[in-house]
């Protein structure tokens, strides 16, 4: 079985988030983490892969920071 899940990054809610004068997020020093709901989906996909075999692929669309491979 081949499993594909879509994931997205979210701002780390444990950090202070500041806005620029234009109302955008001041991103210097801000970290992003895997969206909580996507983390649950990833966990279920891993359990399904272990049970039935196959492969698991996670995909995302976003800015350059999304291309960095991270493990938790």
C-alpha positions as MATLAB code, in Angstrom:
seq = 'XXXXXXXXXXXXXXXXXXXXXXXXXXXXXXXXXXXXXXXXXXXXXXXXXXXXXXXXXXXXXXXXXXXXXXXX';
ca = [
       0.000    0.000    0.000;
       1.320    3.437   -0.926;
       0.246    6.206    1.460;
       0.537    9.917    0.689;
      -0.361   12.590    3.243;
      -0.383   16.357    2.914;
       1.164   18.310    5.770;
       1.675   21.978    6.579;
       3.822   23.994    8.908;
       2.331   26.158   11.627;
       3.852   28.775   13.867;
       5.166   27.345   17.114;
       2.490   28.549   19.533;
       4.907   28.502   22.469;
       6.747   31.531   21.060;
       5.937   35.224   21.204;
       4.707   36.337   17.803;
       5.249   39.936   16.721;
       3.789   41.797   13.779;
       5.472   44.251   11.429;
       4.002   47.696   10.773;
       2.321   46.204    7.687;
       0.562   43.605    9.857;
       2.682   40.664    8.716;
       4.403   38.238   11.049;
       7.948   39.272   11.957;
       9.626   36.001   11.028;
      13.160   36.547   12.285;
      13.749   34.002   15.065;
      10.303   32.429   14.705;
      10.169   28.672   14.327;
       7.596   26.564   12.580;
       6.428   23.087   13.562;
       4.267   20.424   12.021;
       0.568   21.275   12.288;
      -0.941   19.239   15.193;
      -3.661   17.629   13.059;
      -1.130   16.693   10.404;
       1.022   15.136   13.119;
      -1.916   12.888   14.051;
      -2.391   11.963   10.380;
       1.305   11.141   10.070;
       1.155    8.913   13.144;
      -1.866    7.018   11.767;
      -0.172    6.673    8.384;
       2.917    5.198   10.058;
       0.788    2.715   11.995;
      -1.025    1.734    8.787;
       2.302    1.305    6.973;
       3.619   -0.926    9.768;
       0.477   -3.047    9.647;
       0.094   -3.435    5.873;
       3.543   -2.554    4.485;
       4.177   -0.281    1.527;
       5.527    3.237    1.456;
       4.690    6.560    3.054;
       5.235    9.948    1.443;
       4.489   13.309    3.066;
       4.101   16.327    0.781;
       3.685   20.045    1.374;
       3.507   23.277   -0.589;
       4.919   26.486    0.765;
       7.915   28.790    0.958;
      11.553   27.655    0.870;
      11.590   26.858    4.611;
       9.191   23.976    3.919;
      11.850   22.124    1.936;
      14.005   21.528    5.005;
      13.729   17.968    6.221;
      12.964   17.795    9.931;
      12.341   14.972   12.357;
      10.590   15.144   15.664;
];
